[in-house]
Amino acid sequence: MEFKQKTIGVLSSGGDAPGMNAAIRSVVRTALNRNIRVLGIRRGYSGLLARDMFEMNLRSVSDTLHRGGTILYSARCPEFRDDKGVERGKEVCLEMGIDGLVVIGGDGSFRGARDLSLKGIPCIGIPGTIDNDIASSDYTVGFDTAVNTVMDMVDKLRDTSQSHDRCSIVEVMGRRCGDIALHAGIACGAVAILVPEVPFSIDSIIEKMQRTLRTGKKHFIIIVAEGVTSVGGVGTVHDIAEEIEARTGVESRATVLGHVQRGGAPSARERVLASEMGYHAVELLEQGIGNRVVVNHDNKIVDYDILEALQMKKQFDRHLYDIADAISI
């Protein structure tokens, strides 16, 4: 079979996520195994426009599978949001002999991949984001590790909360998607989980805590996604902590986990998922196919048209949320 793609590029864009290196490694080794040359592009689309790239070999990705972050670095590129920037990207690809591109990132990265594909440079997207907010994919590269990181941090907080009969209100990442909060909240036995998809009432949280206090419970964990909306104007974790302490008498402390959630060695699930996605991305480019995003759906690796994928609406798992509420008593 004659290869339609002779040189491909690979880049990571947007927020970093554990498992990106596993995806890069899979892309590089799958391509080289098929005699396809690979250029690693540093710092996303910004690096593409700046021609900041290098030829990768088998050893370029040695000892990277277990590392968090991205060896290709990442950046956001405002220039790529308009047609002039995308046109420059196309010109660079033609100049550097790049026949196709693998883009690891989120929805913003996929929009750039779609625009570049429409200009004749086949692009394949791989969903890499800890938020799990890509509607077309059941799981994204980085999500499982982020949940496990939160679980580990909250387990440590629980030790001191239990020692002092406190309530720990923990803010996790998730501006528009509450999946980290939901999954970590269940894994940590949180008494309440606050997510952007479900407006919360501080009164309902207070009422639930008072019920559990009467059953003998003395310490509490509450998980809050950063994008929550409240009923009654109590929003930040610090506001919530003050309100809870004032109304229940339980000493309450707020903790914002922040960017620690982005770091750490990727989980086994992450490494396998990213490896599968990277392999499939190269398979598509080898056939000259572009404008696709590789996703996990029903535990299978499939691909969708990027525009179709971008138009999908993320479905919040309300059943899982109800389970969490029922068992956190």
N, C-alpha and C positions, 0 to 999 in steps of 0.2 A: 504493500500500500504506500502511495506517495503522500507525504505529509503536506497538508495545506498550510500549516503553521510552522515556520522554521525558527522564529525567535519570538518568545513571549516575555512580557514584563509582569512583575508582581509587586504590589504595594499595599500598605495598610494605611487606613485613613480614619479620621475622627478619633473618638476616645479609644484608648488602648484597652485590651481585654485579654485575660489569661487564655492561652490556647491559640493566639494568633501565630506564635512561632511554630506550633505544630502544623498549622495550615500552610505556612510558608515552606516549611520543610517538605511537606507532602507535595506541594506544587513543584518545587525544585527537583526533587528526586524522581517524581513521576515523569516530568518533562525530560530530564536528562536520560532516563532509562529508555525514552523513545527518540533519542537523538534530536531533541528540541533544545535550542539554546535559551538560557534564562537570564534576564537582566533584573537585578534587584533595584527597585527605585526607592530612595530614601525620602522620608517625610511626605508621603502621600502625593496628592496632585501638585503640591508646591514643588516637590522634588522633581516631578515629571517636567513641569514648566522650566525648572532651573537646570534640567539635564543632569541631575544629581543621581547617577546610577552606576552600577558596576556589574560585571559578569559574575554569575554565581556558579560554583561547582559543587560536587558532592560534599566536600569538606566545609563549604560555606555554612551549612546548616547542621554540622556535627555538634552534639551536646547542647542543642537548643530546645529539644522536645519538652524538657522539664522546666524551662525558664518562663517566667511571666513577662508581661510587656510585649514589645515587638522589636526584633533585631533590626528591622528596617525603619524604626522610629515612625512617628505619626504626627500629623499636623492638620489643621483645617485650612482650606484654601478659598478665600472669598472670590478670587479671580475666576475660579472654575464655575461660579454661579451664573456667569453670563456667557453669551455665545462667543465673544472674542477670546475668552480664556480657553474655552473648549476647542476652538479652532487652532489656537496655539498648541494645545495638547496634541491634536491630530498631527500638526506639522512636525512636532518633536518626535512622535512615534514613527512617522515616515522617514525622518532624517536618521533616526537611530536604528531603523530596520525592524521595529517592533510590529509584529503581525497580529498580536492579540494581547490582552491585558487581563490579569486576575486582580480584582479589587476586594480587599478584606475590610469590612466596615459596616456602617449602618445605612439607614435610608438616605441620608445626605450623600454618602459615598456612592450609593446605587444610582442616584439621579445623575451624578457625573458620569458614571459608567454607561448609563442609557444614552446620554447626550453624545458621548464619544462613539458609542456603537452606531448611532444614527449618522455619524459623519464617516463611517466606513472602517472604524477600528473595532473589531469584535472584542467585547468586554464580558467577563463573567464575574458576578458578585458572590462573595461568601459572607454570610451574616456574622459579624464579630462585634458583639456589644454585651456588656454585663446585664443590661436592663431587661433582656428578653422581649424587646418591644418591636421586633420585626414580625408583622402580622402573617407573612407567608410561611414562617418557620415555627414549628412547635418549640424548638429550643435553639438558642443562638450560642455561638462560641463565646465562652466567658461567663455565662449565667450560672452554671453549676458550681464553678469555683467561687464566684462571688457569694452565692448562698452559703457555701461551706465556710467561707471566711467570716461572714456575719454570724453564723452559728457558733463558731469558735470564740469570737469576741464576746457574744452574749453569754455563752457558757461561763466565761471568766467573770463577767459582770454579775451573773447570778450568784456566784460565790460570795461576793461582798454584799449584795442585796440581801441575801439570806442571813448573813452574819449580823446585819443591822436592822432587819425588818423593814427594808426600804422598797420603794417602787422605782424601777429603772425604766425611763422612757428613752428609747433608742431610735435615732433617726438613721435610716438607710437610704441609699440612692434609689431613684425612681420618680422622675418629675411627672411623667404621663402614664407610666406603667407600674403597677404595684406588685409585680411578680416576685421581686426579691423579698419584699416585706411579707407577702403571703406565705411563700415557701419557707423562709427563715422563721417566721412567726410560728408556724406549725411545728417545725423542727425544734424550736426552743421552748415550746409550751407557753407562748405569750397569752396573757389574759385578754388582750385586745390587739387587733391588727388594723391599722389605719392605712387606707390606700386611696389613690386619686379617683378610682372608679366608683367608690362608695362614700358619699358625704357622711361625716360622723358627727355625733352629738356628744359633747362632754358629759351631759347628763346621763346618757346611757352607759358610758364608761364608769362614771361614779357609782351608778346603781349596781352595775355588775361587780365592782370591787367591794361594795358594801355587803352584797350577798355572800361573796366568797369569804369576806372577813368573818362573817357570822358562822361559817363552817370551819373556822380555825386557820385559814390561810393567812400568812403574815407578811409575805414578800411577793412582789409582782414584777412581771416584765411586760412592757407595752412596746410594740414595734410600729414605727411610723415611717411611711414613705415620704420623701421630701416634698412631693407634690400634692399633699392632701389638702382637701377643702373641708372646712368645718361648718357645722350648723351652730350659730351662736357666737361666731367671731373668735373662738379660741383656736389658734392655728399652729404656732411654732412649738417645738418640743419643750422649750423653756416655759412658754405660756401654759402648756398642758401640765407640766410638773408643778408649777405654782398653784394652779387651780386644784389639782388632785390633793396636794398637801393641805391646802386651806380647807377643803371640804371633807376630807377623810381623816385627817390627822396622821396619815402615813407619810413619813419623810420621803421625799421624792427628788430624784436627780435626773437631769437630762444629759444624754451622751450623743454626740454627733460622730458617727464613724468615719465619714468623709472618704478620702481617696484610698484609704487602706483596702477598701473593697475591690479596687482595680488590680491590686498586686497579688503576688504569691504564685507558687507553682500550680499549673493547671491540674485539675483532677483527671483521673483515668478516663472518665466519660468524655471530658473535654478533648483529651488527646486523640481518642478514637474518632469522635465526631469530626474534629478539624481535619484529621487525616483522610477520612472518607470524602469530605467536601472538597479538599484540595485535589484529590485524585480525580474526582468527577469533573471538576473545573477544567483540568488539563485535557480530559477526554473530549469535552465539548470543543475547546479551542483547536484540538488536533483535527477535528472534523470541519473547522471553519465556522463553527456556530458561535454567535455572540448575542449580546443583549439578553442574557439569561442570569438568573440568580439561583444558586444551588442552596437547597433548604432541606431540613429534616421534617418530614410529614408522615405521621403514623409509623414512626420508627423506620422510615425508609428515606434514602437520599434521592430526591427528585429535583427537577428544575422548572422554573416558570419564566415567562417573559417578564422582564424587569418592570415594564409599565403595569402589567397585570399584578405583579407582586406589590408594587407601590400603592395600588388602588385598593388592596385588601384592607379590611378593618380588623384591628386586633380585638379578639374576643376574650374578655375577662372571665376567668373560671369562677363564676359565682357559686357553683356547687361546692368547690373546694373551700371557698370563703365561708360558706354556711357550715361546713364540717368543722372548720377551725373555731367558729363561734360556739358550736355545740359542745365541743370537747374541752374548751378553755374555761373551766368553771372550778 
